[in-house]
Each structure stands twice: as structure tokens, then as C-alpha cells.
Amino acid sequence: MTEDRKGVEQYALDASQAHTELVGELVESPLEYPLEAYRILSGLTRSAHELPQLLELLEGGIDRLRAAGNLESDFRGASLEEKLQDFRAGLAAASEASQALERGLDQAYRAIGHVSYKEAA
């Protein structure tokens, strides 16, 4: 990795930080117009849509490390295969949840697109 290029870990940390900052901003500065919610939902929907693919790529990376013999279990009792099975089960559950989240966000996104702002008298 060069100095001017982020690593994948940094992208994940940046995404997490962005969501944290979004929450803080929504608490401190409530929405003024429905269009703001529409745009926020658009970004969140896209993020939820991309998450299953990212999880699949993460699993593939761990599988490649395993195939190359670069993984081992620590001394805490469970075998490497048991830990990898738990890892895969967790990723599958997360992928399923993100797909459900995407469906819900998409429904909200489409609904708010039909809401307009009522000007004060």
C-alpha cells in the first residue's frame, strides 16, 4: 500500500465513522425538507445493497488465506474449522440482514419521494 492509497481496512473504518457522523448530524440538525431524507435514504440503500458483496469478498479472502496455510487456531479450545464455520455463519446472517435492510430502505426511499414540503402560511 502506498502512502496516497487507502487500505481496505481504512475504507471500512471510514464507512463506520461516516455513519456515526451521520447519526450525530441528524440529532444536532434535524431535517428541514423531505428531499434531505430522500437523499440520505438513497445513500443508505446503496450501502446496504453493496454490503452482501463486500461480505462475500471478505469470506473469499479468508478462504484464500486458509488455502495458503496462513491461518491457525489459537489456544482457546475451538478448532480452526469450528471458528471458520462460525465466521461463515455470521457472514451469512449479516448478508441476509443487509438484504432485508435494503428492502426496507428502498420502500422508505420510494415512499418519501412522493412527500412534499408544506410551506408555512
N, C-alpha and C positions, 0 to 999 in steps of 0.2 A: 504494500500500500504506500503510495506516495503521500507527501505532506498535503498536497492540494486535493486529494481524493479521500472521501469518507469511506470507512469500512462499513460492512453490513450491520455490525453491532451499533455503530453510531447512528445509522438511519433508524434503527429500532428505538434507540433512546430518544432521538429527535421526535419520532412519532408519538411516543409516550408523553414527552414534555409538551408537545403541541396540544394534545388532548387535555392535559392538566391546565394549560394556559387558557384553553377554550372554556373550560368549566369556570375558572376564575373570572374571565371576562364576562360570561353570561350572568354571573352572580353580581358583579360590580356594575355592569352596564346592560340593563335589560333591553330587549328588542324594542325598536320603535315602529318597525314596519314588517308585515308578513313576508316580504321579499327577503329579509335577512334570514328568517327561519328557513325559507326555501333554499337559499344558497348554502346554509350550514348543513341542512339535510342532504343536499346534493353531495357535498364532500364526504360526509359520514357514510352515505350509501355506497359511494365509490370505494371508500376504505374497507367497509365490510365485505364488498364484492371481491376485493383483491386478497383478503386475509386467507381464505382457504388455499389459494395457490401458493402464498408465502409459506403456509404451514406444510404443504406438500414438498416444497423445495427444501425446507428445513429438515424434514424427515429424510429426504434423499441425501442430504449432506451427512447426516448421522449414519445412514446406511453405508455410504461410501467410506466413512471413517472406520466403521465396523469391518467392512470387507477388506480394508487395507491392514487390519490388525492394529489399529491405533486407539482402540478403546479397551478398557478393562474395568472390572468392578472393584469398588473399594472394600474395605474390611467390615462393612456394616451388615453383613449377612445375606442380602439378596444377591442372586447371581446377575451377571451382566444381561443375560437373556430376559430375566424377570424385569429388570429395570427398563430394558428396551421395549418390552411388551407394555409396561405401564406408560412409557413415553408415547408410544404409538396410540394407545387407548386415549390418552389425554389429548393428543393432537386431533384424533378423530372426533372426540366430543367437542373440542373447540371449533373445529371446522363446521360441524353440524350447527352449533350455536351461532356462529357468524353468518351462516346461510339464513337461519331464522331471523337474525337481526337485520340482515339485508332486506328480507321480505317486508319486515315491519317498517323499516326506514323508508323503503320505496313507497309503501302505502301512504305513509305520512307525507312524504315528499309530493306525491301526486295530489293528495287532498289539499295541502296548503297552497298549491298553485292556483286554486280556484277561490281563495280567500282574498278579499281586497281590504284596503285600509279605509276606514270611515273617518273622514275629516271632521274635526270639531266644528260646531256651529259658530 
